[in-house]
Amino acid sequence: MKFLYRPIRWFILGAAGFAGTASATECISALPSELQEHISEVMPGFSSPSSIRLDPASVKADLNDHGSGCYVVAKGHFDNRRDESYAFLVATPDGRPQLLVGLIRRHKWTVEKLPTFCDDITYCYVKTAGPGSYTRSAALDAPPTGKTEREKIIATHDVIISGRLESTGVTYAKGPGGWAYVWTSD
């Protein structure tokens, strides 16, 4: 396969289970190889250091919750298709976190960027939650501001939750009109 011989210029942020440090290859293996190849082709400027320090306590908590310790990659059924999709964080060329979603369409991967509300890679997370009703946090005083921000989302499939560990949570759902989000934790 040709992508095995080409250097991958981007890395997924990840965590080792014991030391709280991350090697790019530890979380990149959580993504299908075809998705890895697609990202390296369409987003060549997205990269991160080859080793990232994540929060050791959060790595341990993720492992204790039967996770992989790599709390920057999540998989689920984020649309009404049977194929698994992946939500994951990468670093932009200027080092800021970017939340991406990999969806399979007609046996090919597409990648979509979502608004990202975490500014410190060390403490960003992404996870999956099931279908349901998600309402805006009562602690937020102002009405929704973004074009795709909502007061409430009702999802019939898995949703993505991302933000800063132990601080914020933004729930994203894909609907017929595209992605929408609601701040469920401030």
C-alpha positions in Angstrom: 0.0 0.0 0.0 1.4 3.3 -1.0 0.5 5.2 2.2 2.8 3.0 4.3 5.8 4.3 2.4 4.9 8.0 2.5 5.7 9.9 5.7 2.7 11.0 7.5 3.1 14.7 8.3 0.3 15.0 10.8 -0.2 13.3 14.1 -3.2 12.5 16.3 -2.7 13.6 19.9 -2.7 10.7 22.3 -1.8 9.3 25.7 0.2 6.4 27.0 -1.6 4.6 29.8 1.1 4.7 32.4 3.4 7.7 32.0 0.8 10.3 30.9 2.9 11.1 27.8 1.7 10.7 24.3 3.2 9.2 21.2 1.6 10.1 17.9 1.4 6.5 16.9 -0.5 5.4 19.9 -3.7 7.3 19.0 -3.3 7.3 15.3 -3.7 3.5 15.4 -7.2 4.1 16.7 -8.2 5.4 13.3 -8.7 3.2 10.2 -5.6 3.3 7.9 -7.7 4.6 5.0 -8.8 7.6 7.1 -5.2 8.2 8.2 -4.2 8.4 4.5 -7.1 10.6 3.6 -6.2 13.1 6.3 -2.5 13.2 5.3 -3.6 14.0 1.8 -6.3 16.7 2.4 -4.7 18.3 5.5 -1.0 18.2 5.1 -0.3 21.2 7.3 -2.0 19.7 10.3 0.6 18.4 12.7 1.6 18.2 16.3 4.8 17.4 18.1 5.7 13.7 18.0 5.2 13.5 21.7 2.5 15.4 23.7 2.1 15.6 27.4 -1.5 15.0 28.3 -2.9 15.3 31.8 -1.7 12.1 33.6 -4.7 12.1 36.0 -7.1 12.3 33.0 -5.3 9.5 31.2 -5.6 7.3 34.3 -9.3 8.3 34.7 -9.9 7.3 31.1 -8.2 4.0 31.6 -10.2 3.4 34.8 -13.4 4.1 32.8 -12.4 1.2 30.5 -11.0 3.7 27.9 -7.8 3.4 26.0 -6.1 6.3 27.7 -6.3 8.1 24.4 -9.1 10.5 25.2 -8.7 12.6 22.0 -10.2 9.9 19.7 -13.8 8.7 19.9 -15.9 6.5 17.6 -19.6 6.2 17.1 -22.5 6.4 14.7 -22.7 10.2 14.3 -25.2 10.2 11.4 -28.0 7.9 10.4 -25.7 5.4 8.7 -24.5 2.1 10.0 -20.9 2.8 9.4 -18.7 3.9 12.3 -17.4 7.4 12.3 -14.6 9.0 14.2 -14.2 12.2 16.1 -10.7 13.3 16.9 -8.5 16.2 17.8 -5.4 17.3 15.7 -3.2 20.3 16.0 -3.5 23.0 13.3 -0.3 24.4 11.7 -0.2 27.1 14.4 -0.5 24.4 17.2 -4.1 25.0 18.2 -6.5 22.0 18.7 -9.0 21.3 15.9 -11.9 18.9 16.3 -12.5 16.8 13.2 -15.0 14.1 12.2 -14.2 11.3 9.8 -17.3 10.0 8.0 -17.5 7.2 5.4 -19.4 8.1 2.2 -19.7 5.6 -0.7 -16.7 3.7 0.6 -14.5 6.9 0.8 -13.7 9.0 3.8 -14.7 12.6 4.2 -13.4 14.9 7.0 -15.4 17.7 8.5 -14.1 20.4 10.8 -16.2 21.4 13.8 -16.0 24.5 15.9 -13.4 23.8 18.6 -13.8 25.3 22.1 -10.6 24.2 23.8 -7.4 26.2 23.5 -4.8 24.0 25.4 -4.0 20.7 23.7 -3.0 19.2 27.0 -6.5 19.3 28.3 -8.8 18.8 25.3 -11.0 15.7 25.1 -13.6 14.1 22.8 -16.1 11.4 23.6 -19.2 9.8 22.3 -22.7 9.9 23.9 -25.9 8.2 22.8 -29.0 9.5 21.2 -31.1 11.8 23.3 -32.1 15.4 24.2 -29.3 17.8 25.0 -30.1 21.2 26.5 -28.0 24.3 26.9 -26.4 24.8 30.3 -28.5 27.0 32.6 -25.3 28.6 33.8 -24.9 30.4 30.5 -26.6 33.8 30.7 -26.6 34.9 27.0 -28.5 33.4 24.2 -26.7 31.2 21.6 -24.5 33.2 19.3 -23.0 31.0 16.6 -24.8 30.2 13.4 -25.1 26.5 14.3 -25.3 26.9 18.1 -28.7 25.8 19.6 -30.6 26.0 22.9 -31.5 22.3 22.5 -30.6 19.4 20.3 -32.6 16.2 19.9 -30.4 13.5 18.3 -31.6 10.1 17.0 -28.0 8.9 16.7 -24.7 9.2 18.6 -23.4 12.7 19.4 -19.9 14.0 20.0 -19.0 15.8 23.2 -15.8 17.8 23.3 -14.2 20.6 25.3 -11.7 21.2 28.1 -11.3 18.4 30.7 -13.3 18.9 33.9 -14.3 22.3 32.6 -16.5 22.5 29.4 -18.6 20.3 27.3 -20.0 21.1 23.9 -22.4 18.5 22.3 -22.4 18.2 18.5 -25.1 16.4 16.5 -25.4 15.9 12.8 -28.8 16.5 11.3 -30.3 17.0 7.9 -29.0 20.6 7.7 -25.5 19.7 8.9 -23.8 20.0 12.3 -25.3 21.9 15.2 -24.0 22.2 18.7 -25.1 23.1 22.2 -23.1 24.1 25.3 -24.1 21.4 27.8 -21.5 22.2 30.4 -19.7 25.5 31.1 
